[in-house]
Amino acid sequence: MRRNILPMAIALSAMYMSIAACNSTGQEKSDKDSISLQDTSGQQSSVAAADSVPFIIAENYFINNSVKDSIPAKITTRAIFDTYFGKASTMGTNGKPTPIDFDKEYVIALSHPTTNIKTEIIPVSLTQSDGKVVFNYKETQGDSLGFSIHPLLLLIVDNQFNGDLVLHKN
């Protein structure tokens, strides 16, 4: 009987960690009240709250295997979105794909080519000025993986913050 306790404890521990990982939330909103930006030269600057644009990071989507061309950076309709992305539901309360209402919102999509190196696309800031929406982001790379990934970042933005999209990689 004692021999069965250790494998059972390991299995329960692994199950608990899996459930905890599935329940973590990845949705974030940008902070409207205080924003500190780093421009592409590495200098820090302050931006008025009126210039910052709120966004939500869309979770639980993947790039369709049929996509061979580049993905548009700004997507304004469900039909175009569905040609590039699929839904990936996971276990837990936050396992459903983030809802997107294309009548009220649009999506900013950034992807990195398929790689076997851990790669993350991280939003730095989203601002609006002079009819342009400027998205600053950075990419980080980590360890080599034993499999391939297609890094993706999807931001959901309200249509009231519409304009020509400008992307800046820091």
PyMOL commands that set and color helices and strands:
alter all, ss='L'
color gray80, all
select helices_A, chain A and resi 2-23+49-51+78-84+159-161
alter helices_A, ss='H'
color red, helices_A
select strands_A, chain A and resi 36-38+44-46+56-57+61-63+74-75+85-87+105-111+115-129+132-149+152-158+164-169
alter strands_A, ss='S'
color yellow, strands_A
deselect
rebuild
show_as cartoon
